[in-house]
Amino acid sequence: MTQLEDAKNGRTTDAMKRVAADEGISHEEVRERVAKGIVVIPKNNNRDFDVKGIGKGLKTKVNANLGTSLSHFDLDEELAKLEVAIDSGADAVMDLSTGGDLRTSIPCSSGRMTRTPISRSFARGSTSFSTSLSAILYGIWIC
């Protein structure tokens, strides 16, 4: 069941309750906004991390980017970027690497680190349009 399906069926999830507490509003308000499609709660059930609500009437969220390229791969630099992002209170960190797979080198940061499917596809060496398109359509969380 997705957050949207639960909300449309009048069910308040634990994630909705956590977002409500973080935002200082009632969980009913969060559920109603999710049901209307004006708030989303990205939540991968296979990962344990602090959920955040995104959308109308909620606090602004901060996303930090890091990543390598084919011509520049410096793990220490990426770890420093990750540390600054976390210390600065970033809500999420996006790995945009196209020149290597950082997920085996960088520890998960409370589940806040994600990877764009297109970057993941290119980092694996796939340059075919169909493989990249499949990755985009399915989406993959790495930590």
N, CA, C and O atoms as CSV, one atom per row, in Angstrom:
chain,resi,resn,atom,element,x,y,z
A,1,MET,N,N,0.850,-1.174,0.000
A,1,MET,CA,C,0.000,0.000,0.000
A,1,MET,C,C,0.898,1.240,0.000
A,1,MET,O,O,1.876,1.290,0.745
A,2,THR,N,N,0.581,2.230,-0.817
A,2,THR,CA,C,1.359,3.466,-0.854
A,2,THR,C,C,0.770,4.492,0.107
A,2,THR,O,O,-0.354,4.338,0.586
A,3,GLN,N,N,1.537,5.534,0.380
A,3,GLN,CA,C,1.047,6.626,1.218
A,3,GLN,C,C,-0.234,7.221,0.603
A,3,GLN,O,O,-1.189,7.523,1.317
A,4,LEU,N,N,-0.239,7.381,-0.699
A,4,LEU,CA,C,-1.392,7.946,-1.388
A,4,LEU,C,C,-2.626,7.048,-1.244
A,4,LEU,O,O,-3.723,7.530,-0.962
A,5,GLU,N,N,-2.436,5.752,-1.440
A,5,GLU,CA,C,-3.563,4.822,-1.317
A,5,GLU,C,C,-4.120,4.829,0.110
A,5,GLU,O,O,-5.333,4.863,0.316
A,6,ASP,N,N,-3.221,4.795,1.078
A,6,ASP,CA,C,-3.673,4.836,2.470
A,6,ASP,C,C,-4.445,6.119,2.749
A,6,ASP,O,O,-5.517,6.086,3.354
A,7,ALA,N,N,-3.905,7.237,2.311
A,7,ALA,CA,C,-4.551,8.532,2.558
A,7,ALA,C,C,-5.932,8.592,1.906
A,7,ALA,O,O,-6.893,9.061,2.516
A,8,LYS,N,N,-6.025,8.124,0.683
A,8,LYS,CA,C,-7.319,8.139,-0.011
A,8,LYS,C,C,-8.337,7.228,0.658
A,8,LYS,O,O,-9.543,7.439,0.526
A,9,ASN,N,N,-7.856,6.210,1.380
A,9,ASN,CA,C,-8.737,5.300,2.101
A,9,ASN,C,C,-8.957,5.730,3.548
A,9,ASN,O,O,-9.533,4.991,4.346
A,10,GLY,N,N,-8.490,6.938,3.877
A,10,GLY,CA,C,-8.715,7.489,5.207
A,10,GLY,C,C,-7.821,6.934,6.294
A,10,GLY,O,O,-8.078,7.149,7.479
A,11,ARG,N,N,-6.768,6.218,5.907
A,11,ARG,CA,C,-5.841,5.656,6.884
A,11,ARG,C,C,-4.650,6.576,7.086
A,11,ARG,O,O,-4.061,7.060,6.119
A,12,THR,N,N,-4.296,6.816,8.339
A,12,THR,CA,C,-3.123,7.613,8.672
A,12,THR,C,C,-1.971,6.668,8.982
A,12,THR,O,O,-2.068,5.836,9.885
A,13,THR,N,N,-0.881,6.798,8.232
A,13,THR,CA,C,0.275,5.927,8.423
A,13,THR,C,C,1.223,6.522,9.472
A,13,THR,O,O,1.109,7.689,9.847
A,14,ASP,N,N,2.154,5.693,9.928
A,14,ASP,CA,C,3.183,6.187,10.849
A,14,ASP,C,C,3.993,7.300,10.191
A,14,ASP,O,O,4.365,8.272,10.848
A,15,ALA,N,N,4.265,7.160,8.899
A,15,ALA,CA,C,5.019,8.195,8.183
A,15,ALA,C,C,4.246,9.517,8.196
A,15,ALA,O,O,4.850,10.574,8.377
A,16,MET,N,N,2.948,9.478,8.010
A,16,MET,CA,C,2.140,10.697,8.053
A,16,MET,C,C,2.190,11.335,9.428
A,16,MET,O,O,2.237,12.558,9.558
A,17,LYS,N,N,2.180,10.491,10.459
A,17,LYS,CA,C,2.260,11.004,11.834
A,17,LYS,C,C,3.612,11.658,12.096
A,17,LYS,O,O,3.686,12.698,12.750
A,18,ARG,N,N,4.684,11.046,11.583
A,18,ARG,CA,C,6.018,11.626,11.779
A,18,ARG,C,C,6.149,12.945,11.038
A,18,ARG,O,O,6.731,13.894,11.564
A,19,VAL,N,N,5.613,13.020,9.817
A,19,VAL,CA,C,5.647,14.270,9.058
A,19,VAL,C,C,4.850,15.342,9.793
A,19,VAL,O,O,5.295,16.485,9.897
A,20,ALA,N,N,3.685,14.982,10.299
A,20,ALA,CA,C,2.844,15.947,11.026
A,20,ALA,C,C,3.595,16.509,12.229
A,20,ALA,O,O,3.571,17.716,12.468
A,21,ALA,N,N,4.256,15.646,12.982
A,21,ALA,CA,C,5.002,16.106,14.156
A,21,ALA,C,C,6.144,17.037,13.746
A,21,ALA,O,O,6.383,18.053,14.399
A,22,ASP,N,N,6.847,16.692,12.666
A,22,ASP,CA,C,7.961,17.498,12.177
A,22,ASP,C,C,7.486,18.854,11.662
A,22,ASP,O,O,8.176,19.862,11.814
A,23,GLU,N,N,6.301,18.870,11.053
A,23,GLU,CA,C,5.777,20.093,10.447
A,23,GLU,C,C,4.946,20.940,11.407
A,23,GLU,O,O,4.660,22.104,11.127
A,24,GLY,N,N,4.557,20.348,12.546
A,24,GLY,CA,C,3.745,21.091,13.508
A,24,GLY,C,C,2.291,21.243,13.093
A,24,GLY,O,O,1.635,22.233,13.417
A,25,ILE,N,N,1.798,20.234,12.364
A,25,ILE,CA,C,0.384,20.233,11.957
A,25,ILE,C,C,-0.218,18.885,12.333
A,25,ILE,O,O,0.502,17.964,12.718
A,26,SER,N,N,-1.524,18.771,12.221
A,26,SER,CA,C,-2.182,17.519,12.589
A,26,SER,C,C,-1.938,16.438,11.534
A,26,SER,O,O,-1.732,16.730,10.356
A,27,HIS,N,N,-1.966,15.190,11.986
A,27,HIS,CA,C,-1.784,14.096,11.029
A,27,HIS,C,C,-2.969,14.008,10.075
A,27,HIS,O,O,-2.830,13.518,8.955
A,28,GLU,N,N,-4.140,14.486,10.518
A,28,GLU,CA,C,-5.303,14.511,9.612
A,28,GLU,C,C,-5.048,15.465,8.442
A,28,GLU,O,O,-5.412,15.179,7.301
A,29,GLU,N,N,-4.415,16.604,8.745
A,29,GLU,CA,C,-4.095,17.585,7.696
A,29,GLU,C,C,-3.095,16.995,6.706
A,29,GLU,O,O,-3.235,17.162,5.495
A,30,VAL,N,N,-2.089,16.308,7.232
A,30,VAL,CA,C,-1.112,15.659,6.345
A,30,VAL,C,C,-1.817,14.625,5.483
A,30,VAL,O,O,-1.607,14.590,4.270
A,31,ARG,N,N,-2.656,13.774,6.088
A,31,ARG,CA,C,-3.370,12.734,5.333
A,31,ARG,C,C,-4.229,13.354,4.236
A,31,ARG,O,O,-4.245,12.856,3.110
A,32,GLU,N,N,-4.944,14.438,4.550
A,32,GLU,CA,C,-5.800,15.100,3.558
A,32,GLU,C,C,-4.978,15.668,2.404
A,32,GLU,O,O,-5.377,15.566,1.244
A,33,ARG,N,N,-3.837,16.262,2.721
A,33,ARG,CA,C,-2.982,16.834,1.666
A,33,ARG,C,C,-2.382,15.744,0.794
A,33,ARG,O,O,-2.263,15.909,-0.420
A,34,VAL,N,N,-2.003,14.628,1.412
A,34,VAL,CA,C,-1.478,13.501,0.626
A,34,VAL,C,C,-2.581,12.969,-0.287
A,34,VAL,O,O,-2.333,12.701,-1.463
A,35,ALA,N,N,-3.780,12.818,0.236
A,35,ALA,CA,C,-4.911,12.309,-0.552
A,35,ALA,C,C,-5.224,13.225,-1.734
A,35,ALA,O,O,-5.617,12.751,-2.800
A,36,LYS,N,N,-5.052,14.531,-1.549
A,36,LYS,CA,C,-5.313,15.504,-2.626
A,36,LYS,C,C,-4.165,15.573,-3.629
A,36,LYS,O,O,-4.309,16.143,-4.710
A,37,GLY,N,N,-3.025,14.987,-3.261
A,37,GLY,CA,C,-1.876,15.018,-4.157
A,37,GLY,C,C,-1.050,16.287,-4.061
A,37,GLY,O,O,-0.242,16.563,-4.948
A,38,ILE,N,N,-1.237,17.071,-2.996
A,38,ILE,CA,C,-0.458,18.304,-2.855
A,38,ILE,C,C,0.704,18.141,-1.872
A,38,ILE,O,O,1.501,19.062,-1.691
A,39,VAL,N,N,0.796,16.986,-1.249
A,39,VAL,CA,C,1.926,16.619,-0.391
A,39,VAL,C,C,2.308,15.186,-0.718
A,39,VAL,O,O,1.446,14.330,-0.919
A,40,VAL,N,N,3.608,14.934,-0.769
A,40,VAL,CA,C,4.109,13.572,-0.954
A,40,VAL,C,C,5.045,13.237,0.201
A,40,VAL,O,O,5.672,14.117,0.791
A,41,ILE,N,N,5.122,11.961,0.506
A,41,ILE,CA,C,6.040,11.468,1.534
A,41,ILE,C,C,6.857,10.354,0.895
A,41,ILE,O,O,6.436,9.197,0.895
A,42,PRO,N,N,8.038,10.699,0.343
A,42,PRO,CA,C,8.876,9.654,-0.243
A,42,PRO,C,C,9.304,8.673,0.847
A,42,PRO,O,O,9.943,9.067,1.823
A,43,LYS,N,N,8.957,7.414,0.684
A,43,LYS,CA,C,9.277,6.411,1.705
A,43,LYS,C,C,9.506,5.073,1.030
A,43,LYS,O,O,8.595,4.488,0.443
A,44,ASN,N,N,10.741,4.598,1.124
A,44,ASN,CA,C,11.084,3.275,0.623
A,44,ASN,C,C,10.975,2.315,1.799
A,44,ASN,O,O,11.731,2.437,2.762
A,45,ASN,N,N,10.066,1.380,1.739
A,45,ASN,CA,C,9.848,0.448,2.846
A,45,ASN,C,C,11.037,-0.459,3.134
A,45,ASN,O,O,11.095,-1.092,4.189
A,46,ASN,N,N,11.982,-0.526,2.205
A,46,ASN,CA,C,13.167,-1.361,2.403
A,46,ASN,C,C,14.303,-0.607,3.082
A,46,ASN,O,O,15.362,-1.180,3.339
A,47,ARG,N,N,14.093,0.664,3.373
A,47,ARG,CA,C,15.128,1.495,3.987
A,47,ARG,C,C,14.575,2.146,5.243
A,47,ARG,O,O,13.409,2.537,5.293
A,48,ASP,N,N,15.430,2.260,6.266
A,48,ASP,CA,C,15.030,2.892,7.512
A,48,ASP,C,C,15.634,4.290,7.565
A,48,ASP,O,O,16.843,4.439,7.742
A,49,PHE,N,N,14.808,5.303,7.415
A,49,PHE,CA,C,15.276,6.675,7.483
A,49,PHE,C,C,14.142,7.577,7.936
A,49,PHE,O,O,12.971,7.200,7.893
A,50,ASP,N,N,14.509,8.761,8.366
A,50,ASP,CA,C,13.553,9.736,8.865
A,50,ASP,C,C,12.801,10.333,7.673
A,50,ASP,O,O,13.399,11.028,6.852
A,51,VAL,N,N,11.509,10.069,7.573
A,51,VAL,CA,C,10.739,10.554,6.434
A,51,VAL,C,C,10.502,12.056,6.529
A,51,VAL,O,O,10.474,12.633,7.616
A,52,LYS,N,N,10.332,12.669,5.372
A,52,LYS,CA,C,10.029,14.092,5.267
A,52,LYS,C,C,8.861,14.255,4.312
A,52,LYS,O,O,8.742,13.530,3.324
A,53,GLY,N,N,8.007,15.208,4.617
A,53,GLY,CA,C,6.921,15.542,3.708
A,53,GLY,C,C,7.369,16.666,2.794
A,53,GLY,O,O,8.099,17.565,3.212
A,54,ILE,N,N,6.933,16.611,1.555
A,54,ILE,CA,C,7.278,17.626,0.564
A,54,ILE,C,C,5.987,18.105,-0.073
A,54,ILE,O,O,5.178,17.295,-0.525
A,55,GLY,N,N,5.787,19.416,-0.113
A,55,GLY,CA,C,4.617,19.918,-0.811
A,55,GLY,C,C,4.032,21.179,-0.222
A,55,GLY,O,O,4.627,21.841,0.628
A,56,LYS,N,N,2.853,21.484,-0.702
A,56,LYS,CA,C,2.165,22.729,-0.369
A,56,LYS,C,C,1.928,22.857,1.141
A,56,LYS,O,O,1.396,21.957,1.790
A,57,GLY,N,N,2.339,23.995,1.661
A,57,GLY,CA,C,2.099,24.291,3.066
A,57,GLY,C,C,3.084,23.669,4.039
A,57,GLY,O,O,2.905,23.784,5.252
A,58,LEU,N,N,4.126,23.008,3.530
A,58,LEU,CA,C,5.126,22.395,4.391
A,58,LEU,C,C,6.437,23.176,4.309
A,58,LEU,O,O,6.647,23.978,3.399
A,59,LYS,N,N,7.307,22.923,5.278
A,59,LYS,CA,C,8.610,23.575,5.302
A,59,LYS,C,C,9.405,23.221,4.054
A,59,LYS,O,O,9.215,22.162,3.457
A,60,THR,N,N,10.299,24.127,3.671
A,60,THR,CA,C,11.194,23.876,2.541
A,60,THR,C,C,12.202,22.803,2.921
A,60,THR,O,O,12.732,22.807,4.032
A,61,LYS,N,N,12.465,21.892,2.007
A,61,LYS,CA,C,13.437,20.828,2.225
A,61,LYS,C,C,14.694,21.148,1.420
A,61,LYS,O,O,14.619,21.760,0.355
A,62,VAL,N,N,15.856,20.727,1.941
A,62,VAL,CA,C,17.132,21.005,1.294
A,62,VAL,C,C,17.736,19.694,0.808
A,62,VAL,O,O,17.860,18.734,1.569
A,63,ASN,N,N,18.108,19.666,-0.459
A,63,ASN,CA,C,18.746,18.519,-1.086
A,63,ASN,C,C,20.157,18.933,-1.496
A,63,ASN,O,O,20.335,19.959,-2.153
A,64,ALA,N,N,21.153,18.149,-1.119
A,64,ALA,CA,C,22.541,18.405,-1.504
A,64,ALA,C,C,22.965,17.371,-2.536
A,64,ALA,O,O,22.533,16.219,-2.487
A,65,ASN,N,N,23.808,17.785,-3.464
A,65,ASN,CA,C,24.278,16.888,-4.516
A,65,ASN,C,C,25.766,16.625,-4.371
A,65,ASN,O,O,26.529,17.502,-3.965
A,66,LEU,N,N,26.170,15.411,-4.708
A,66,LEU,CA,C,27.580,15.071,-4.794
A,66,LEU,C,C,27.731,14.089,-5.928
A,66,LEU,O,O,26.739,13.594,-6.464
A,67,GLY,N,N,28.970,13.802,-6.301
A,67,GLY,CA,C,29.162,12.810,-7.350
A,67,GLY,C,C,30.477,12.928,-8.081
A,67,GLY,O,O,31.149,13.958,-8.044
A,68,THR,N,N,30.821,11.852,-8.741
A,68,THR,CA,C,32.050,11.764,-9.511
A,68,THR,C,C,31.732,11.816,-11.005
A,68,THR,O,O,30.576,11.731,-11.419
A,69,SER,N,N,32.789,11.956,-11.793
A,69,SER,CA,C,32.636,11.884,-13.246
A,69,SER,C,C,33.717,10.955,-13.782
A,69,SER,O,O,34.584,10.507,-13.032
A,70,LEU,N,N,33.667,10.674,-15.051
A,70,LEU,CA,C,34.681,9.809,-15.648
A,70,LEU,C,C,36.065,10.427,-15.520
A,70,LEU,O,O,37.057,9.706,-15.410
A,71,SER,N,N,36.143,11.763,-15.535
A,71,SER,CA,C,37.448,12.425,-15.476
A,71,SER,C,C,37.866,12.824,-14.061
A,71,SER,O,O,38.988,13.289,-13.861
A,72,HIS,N,N,36.978,12.650,-13.077
A,72,HIS,CA,C,37.334,13.058,-11.706
A,72,HIS,C,C,36.639,12.152,-10.702
A,72,HIS,O,O,35.424,12.230,-10.517
A,73,PHE,N,N,37.431,11.279,-10.046
A,73,PHE,CA,C,36.909,10.392,-9.015
A,73,PHE,C,C,37.791,10.557,-7.799
A,73,PHE,O,O,38.916,10.059,-7.773
A,74,ASP,N,N,37.288,11.260,-6.779
A,74,ASP,CA,C,38.045,11.505,-5.554
A,74,ASP,C,C,37.138,11.188,-4.371
A,74,ASP,O,O,36.313,12.012,-3.978
A,75,LEU,N,N,37.293,9.988,-3.803
A,75,LEU,CA,C,36.423,9.533,-2.720
A,75,LEU,C,C,36.503,10.457,-1.508
A,75,LEU,O,O,35.478,10.765,-0.900
A,76,ASP,N,N,37.705,10.901,-1.149
A,76,ASP,CA,C,37.850,11.799,0.008
A,76,ASP,C,C,37.055,13.093,-0.195
A,76,ASP,O,O,36.449,13.613,0.742
A,77,GLU,N,N,37.066,13.593,-1.402
A,77,GLU,CA,C,36.306,14.811,-1.718
A,77,GLU,C,C,34.804,14.574,-1.559
A,77,GLU,O,O,34.088,15.419,-1.022
A,78,GLU,N,N,34.343,13.438,-2.022
A,78,GLU,CA,C,32.914,13.131,-1.917
A,78,GLU,C,C,32.500,12.904,-0.464
A,78,GLU,O,O,31.408,13.302,-0.059
A,79,LEU,N,N,33.378,12.261,0.323
A,79,LEU,CA,C,33.090,12.082,1.747
A,79,LEU,C,C,33.032,13.426,2.463
A,79,LEU,O,O,32.202,13.621,3.351
A,80,ALA,N,N,33.906,14.349,2.083
A,80,ALA,CA,C,33.890,15.693,2.680
A,80,ALA,C,C,32.586,16.407,2.324
A,80,ALA,O,O,31.990,17.068,3.174
A,81,LYS,N,N,32.142,16.278,1.078
A,81,LYS,CA,C,30.871,16.889,0.658
A,81,LYS,C,C,29.707,16.306,1.450
A,81,LYS,O,O,28.817,17.033,1.890
A,82,LEU,N,N,29.724,14.981,1.628
A,82,LEU,CA,C,28.666,14.311,2.373
A,82,LEU,C,C,28.633,14.805,3.815
A,82,LEU,O,O,27.561,15.069,4.360
A,83,GLU,N,N,29.799,14.928,4.430
A,83,GLU,CA,C,29.871,15.404,5.815
A,83,GLU,C,C,29.328,16.826,5.943
A,83,GLU,O,O,28.577,17.120,6.872
A,84,VAL,N,N,29.701,17.702,5.020
A,84,VAL,CA,C,29.201,19.085,5.044
A,84,VAL,C,C,27.686,19.099,4.866
A,84,VAL,O,O,26.990,19.836,5.564
A,85,ALA,N,N,27.174,18.301,3.949
A,85,ALA,CA,C,25.728,18.257,3.706
A,85,ALA,C,C,24.978,17.820,4.958
A,85,ALA,O,O,23.975,18.431,5.328
A,86,ILE,N,N,25.456,16.773,5.605
A,86,ILE,CA,C,24.789,16.266,6.809
A,86,ILE,C,C,24.914,17.264,7.952
A,86,ILE,O,O,23.936,17.553,8.642
A,87,ASP,N,N,26.131,17.795,8.150
A,87,ASP,CA,C,26.344,18.772,9.223
A,87,ASP,C,C,25.530,20.041,9.022
A,87,ASP,O,O,25.179,20.720,9.987
A,88,SER,N,N,25.232,20.359,7.770
A,88,SER,CA,C,24.452,21.559,7.453
A,88,SER,C,C,22.947,21.319,7.536
A,88,SER,O,O,22.157,22.248,7.371
A,89,GLY,N,N,22.554,20.082,7.788
A,89,GLY,CA,C,21.145,19.768,7.959
A,89,GLY,C,C,20.387,19.439,6.693
A,89,GLY,O,O,19.164,19.567,6.655
A,90,ALA,N,N,21.095,19.013,5.648
A,90,ALA,CA,C,20.406,18.632,4.410
A,90,ALA,C,C,19.405,17.521,4.704
A,90,ALA,O,O,19.696,16.588,5.453
A,91,ASP,N,N,18.230,17.633,4.110
A,91,ASP,CA,C,17.202,16.612,4.293
A,91,ASP,C,C,17.486,15.369,3.457
A,91,ASP,O,O,17.071,14.266,3.813
A,92,ALA,N,N,18.196,15.550,2.345
A,92,ALA,CA,C,18.530,14.437,1.457
A,92,ALA,C,C,19.837,14.751,0.751
A,92,ALA,O,O,20.204,15.913,0.576
A,93,VAL,N,N,20.534,13.692,0.348
A,93,VAL,CA,C,21.761,13.834,-0.427
A,93,VAL,C,C,21.594,12.991,-1.681
A,93,VAL,O,O,21.234,11.816,-1.609
A,94,MET,N,N,21.858,13.598,-2.827
A,94,MET,CA,C,21.682,12.929,-4.109
A,94,MET,C,C,23.045,12.631,-4.721
A,94,MET,O,O,23.856,13.538,-4.909
A,95,ASP,N,N,23.298,11.370,-5.028
A,95,ASP,CA,C,24.534,10.974,-5.706
A,95,ASP,C,C,24.286,11.062,-7.206
A,95,ASP,O,O,23.494,10.303,-7.764
A,96,LEU,N,N,24.976,12.001,-7.849
A,96,LEU,CA,C,24.827,12.199,-9.288
A,96,LEU,C,C,26.004,11.625,-10.075
A,96,LEU,O,O,26.248,12.029,-11.212
A,97,SER,N,N,26.723,10.695,-9.477
A,97,SER,CA,C,27.923,10.134,-10.100
A,97,SER,C,C,27.636,9.479,-11.436
A,97,SER,O,O,26.652,8.760,-11.612
A,98,THR,N,N,28.533,9.755,-12.367
A,98,THR,CA,C,28.496,9.061,-13.651
A,98,THR,C,C,29.825,8.362,-13.904
A,98,THR,O,O,29.992,7.691,-14.922
A,99,GLY,N,N,30.775,8.518,-12.976
A,99,GLY,CA,C,32.101,7.969,-13.190
A,99,GLY,C,C,32.520,6.926,-12.186
A,99,GLY,O,O,33.716,6.692,-12.008
A,100,GLY,N,N,31.588,6.303,-11.536
A,100,GLY,CA,C,31.932,5.275,-10.569
A,100,GLY,C,C,30.774,5.045,-9.632
A,100,GLY,O,O,29.866,5.868,-9.524
A,101,ASP,N,N,30.816,3.927,-8.963
A,101,ASP,CA,C,29.728,3.550,-8.074
A,101,ASP,C,C,30.105,3.877,-6.641
A,101,ASP,O,O,30.847,3.124,-6.010
A,102,LEU,N,N,29.604,4.995,-6.115
A,102,LEU,CA,C,29.935,5.426,-4.767
A,102,LEU,C,C,29.249,4.608,-3.687
A,102,LEU,O,O,29.689,4.632,-2.538
A,103,ARG,N,N,28.203,3.895,-4.011
A,103,ARG,CA,C,27.449,3.210,-2.958
A,103,ARG,C,C,28.266,2.148,-2.249
A,103,ARG,O,O,27.958,1.799,-1.110
A,104,THR,N,N,29.294,1.629,-2.889
A,104,THR,CA,C,30.140,0.655,-2.215
A,104,THR,C,C,31.226,1.332,-1.387
A,104,THR,O,O,31.887,0.684,-0.577
A,105,SER,N,N,31.410,2.640,-1.591
A,105,SER,CA,C,32.483,3.370,-0.917
A,105,SER,C,C,32.001,4.325,0.155
A,105,SER,O,O,32.731,4.610,1.104
A,106,ILE,N,N,30.791,4.821,0.020
A,106,ILE,CA,C,30.269,5.814,0.963
A,106,ILE,C,C,29.221,5.152,1.839
A,106,ILE,O,O,28.283,4.538,1.332
A,107,PRO,N,N,29.373,5.272,3.150
A,107,PRO,CA,C,28.383,4.675,4.053
A,107,PRO,C,C,27.042,5.383,3.939
A,107,PRO,O,O,26.980,6.568,3.614
A,108,CYS,N,N,25.976,4.648,4.208
A,108,CYS,CA,C,24.649,5.251,4.190
A,108,CYS,C,C,24.568,6.320,5.264
A,108,CYS,O,O,25.129,6.165,6.349
A,109,SER,N,N,23.868,7.406,4.961
A,109,SER,CA,C,23.749,8.523,5.893
A,109,SER,C,C,22.320,8.610,6.388
A,109,SER,O,O,21.541,9.440,5.921
A,110,SER,N,N,21.984,7.763,7.321
A,110,SER,CA,C,20.634,7.724,7.882
A,110,SER,C,C,19.590,7.524,6.795
A,110,SER,O,O,18.449,7.960,6.943
A,111,GLY,N,N,19.969,6.870,5.708
A,111,GLY,CA,C,19.021,6.608,4.637
A,111,GLY,C,C,18.725,7.798,3.771
A,111,GLY,O,O,17.868,7.716,2.891
A,112,ARG,N,N,19.407,8.910,3.987
A,112,ARG,CA,C,19.101,10.125,3.243
A,112,ARG,C,C,19.779,10.196,1.888
A,112,ARG,O,O,19.510,11.120,1.121
A,113,MET,N,N,20.640,9.260,1.572
A,113,MET,CA,C,21.368,9.323,0.309
A,113,MET,C,C,20.656,8.505,-0.754
A,113,MET,O,O,20.375,7.322,-0.561
A,114,THR,N,N,20.373,9.135,-1.857
A,114,THR,CA,C,19.711,8.459,-2.969
A,114,THR,C,C,20.536,8.651,-4.226
A,114,THR,O,O,21.486,9.432,-4.251
A,115,ARG,N,N,20.168,7.945,-5.243
A,115,ARG,CA,C,20.874,8.035,-6.513
A,115,ARG,C,C,19.872,8.143,-7.637
A,115,ARG,O,O,18.865,7.435,-7.660
A,116,THR,N,N,20.154,9.031,-8.567
A,116,THR,CA,C,19.259,9.154,-9.704
A,116,THR,C,C,19.431,7.927,-10.589
A,116,THR,O,O,20.554,7.465,-10.792
A,117,PRO,N,N,18.347,7.402,-11.111
A,117,PRO,CA,C,18.450,6.213,-11.968
A,117,PRO,C,C,19.331,6.431,-13.189
A,117,PRO,O,O,20.042,5.518,-13.607
A,118,ILE,N,N,19.293,7.632,-13.769
A,118,ILE,CA,C,20.115,7.876,-14.963
A,118,ILE,C,C,21.591,7.848,-14.596
A,118,ILE,O,O,22.400,7.309,-15.351
A,119,SER,N,N,21.961,8.425,-13.442
A,119,SER,CA,C,23.362,8.400,-13.009
A,119,SER,C,C,23.797,6.976,-12.733
A,119,SER,O,O,24.902,6.576,-13.098
A,120,ARG,N,N,22.934,6.214,-12.090
A,120,ARG,CA,C,23.260,4.818,-11.769
A,120,ARG,C,C,23.505,4.033,-13.050
A,120,ARG,O,O,24.437,3.232,-13.127
A,121,SER,N,N,22.679,4.262,-14.036
A,121,SER,CA,C,22.813,3.548,-15.297
A,121,SER,C,C,24.149,3.865,-15.964
A,121,SER,O,O,24.847,2.961,-16.425
A,122,PHE,N,N,24.502,5.147,-16.015
A,122,PHE,CA,C,25.758,5.532,-16.651
A,122,PHE,C,C,26.964,5.065,-15.841
A,122,PHE,O,O,27.977,4.680,-16.424
A,123,ALA,N,N,26.881,5.090,-14.511
A,123,ALA,CA,C,27.982,4.640,-13.669
A,123,ALA,C,C,28.268,3.154,-13.881
A,123,ALA,O,O,29.406,2.703,-13.747
A,124,ARG,N,N,27.219,2.404,-14.211
A,124,ARG,CA,C,27.395,0.971,-14.485
A,124,ARG,C,C,27.934,0.712,-15.881
A,124,ARG,O,O,28.191,-0.433,-16.252
A,125,GLY,N,N,28.104,1.776,-16.654
A,125,GLY,CA,C,28.673,1.621,-17.983
A,125,GLY,C,C,27.650,1.469,-19.083
A,125,GLY,O,O,28.011,1.208,-20.231
A,126,SER,N,N,26.376,1.627,-18.754
A,126,SER,CA,C,25.347,1.495,-19.775
A,126,SER,C,C,25.165,2.821,-20.495
A,126,SER,O,O,24.913,3.850,-19.868
A,127,THR,N,N,25.291,2.789,-21.783
A,127,THR,CA,C,25.064,4.002,-22.558
A,127,THR,C,C,23.873,3.844,-23.488
A,127,THR,O,O,23.561,4.746,-24.266
A,128,SER,N,N,23.213,2.703,-23.406
A,128,SER,CA,C,22.084,2.497,-24.292
A,128,SER,C,C,20.867,3.259,-23.796
A,128,SER,O,O,20.618,3.331,-22.592
A,129,PHE,N,N,20.129,3.811,-24.702
A,129,PHE,CA,C,18.937,4.587,-24.349
A,129,PHE,C,C,17.917,3.723,-23.635
A,129,PHE,O,O,17.318,4.176,-22.660
A,130,SER,N,N,17.697,2.495,-24.083
A,130,SER,CA,C,16.660,1.665,-23.469
A,130,SER,C,C,17.009,1.302,-22.032
A,130,SER,O,O,16.131,1.281,-21.169
A,131,THR,N,N,18.279,1.019,-21.765
A,131,THR,CA,C,18.683,0.703,-20.393
A,131,THR,C,C,18.512,1.924,-19.510
A,131,THR,O,O,18.002,1.814,-18.395
A,132,SER,N,N,18.932,3.086,-19.992
A,132,SER,CA,C,18.799,4.320,-19.216
A,132,SER,C,C,17.341,4.648,-18.983
A,132,SER,O,O,16.970,5.055,-17.882
A,133,LEU,N,N,16.511,4.480,-19.988
A,133,LEU,CA,C,15.083,4.767,-19.854
A,133,LEU,C,C,14.450,3.823,-18.833
A,133,LEU,O,O,13.625,4.247,-18.024
A,134,SER,N,N,14.830,2.554,-18.868
A,134,SER,CA,C,14.297,1.609,-17.885
A,134,SER,C,C,14.676,2.034,-16.474
A,134,SER,O,O,13.854,1.967,-15.560
A,135,ALA,N,N,15.910,2.468,-16.295
A,135,ALA,CA,C,16.361,2.901,-14.974
A,135,ALA,C,C,15.569,4.114,-14.512
A,135,ALA,O,O,15.208,4.211,-13.339
A,136,ILE,N,N,15.302,5.025,-15.412
A,136,ILE,CA,C,14.528,6.213,-15.062
A,136,ILE,C,C,13.114,5.818,-14.646
A,136,ILE,O,O,12.596,6.327,-13.652
A,137,LEU,N,N,12.501,4.932,-15.386
A,137,LEU,CA,C,11.119,4.560,-15.121
A,137,LEU,C,C,10.957,3.800,-13.815
A,137,LEU,O,O,9.930,3.940,-13.152
A,138,TYR,N,N,11.935,3.004,-13.431
A,138,TYR,CA,C,11.798,2.189,-12.235
A,138,TYR,C,C,12.325,2.850,-10.973
A,138,TYR,O,O,11.804,2.596,-9.888
A,139,GLY,N,N,13.336,3.684,-11.085
A,139,GLY,CA,C,13.874,4.386,-9.918
A,139,GLY,C,C,14.484,3.453,-8.902
A,139,GLY,O,O,13.900,2.424,-8.562
A,140,ILE,N,N,15.658,3.809,-8.415
A,140,ILE,CA,C,16.361,2.935,-7.489
A,140,ILE,C,C,16.944,3.760,-6.355
A,140,ILE,O,O,17.646,4.742,-6.594
A,141,TRP,N,N,16.652,3.360,-5.111
A,141,TRP,CA,C,17.251,3.976,-3.911
A,141,TRP,C,C,18.432,3.133,-3.526
A,141,TRP,O,O,18.342,1.906,-3.541
A,142,ILE,N,N,19.553,3.759,-3.176
A,142,ILE,CA,C,20.738,2.968,-2.868
A,142,ILE,C,C,21.025,2.830,-1.387
A,142,ILE,O,O,21.663,1.851,-1.000
A,143,CYS,N,N,20.608,3.717,-0.560
A,143,CYS,CA,C,20.909,3.621,0.881
A,143,CYS,C,C,19.667,3.871,1.698
A,143,CYS,O,O,19.719,3.833,2.928
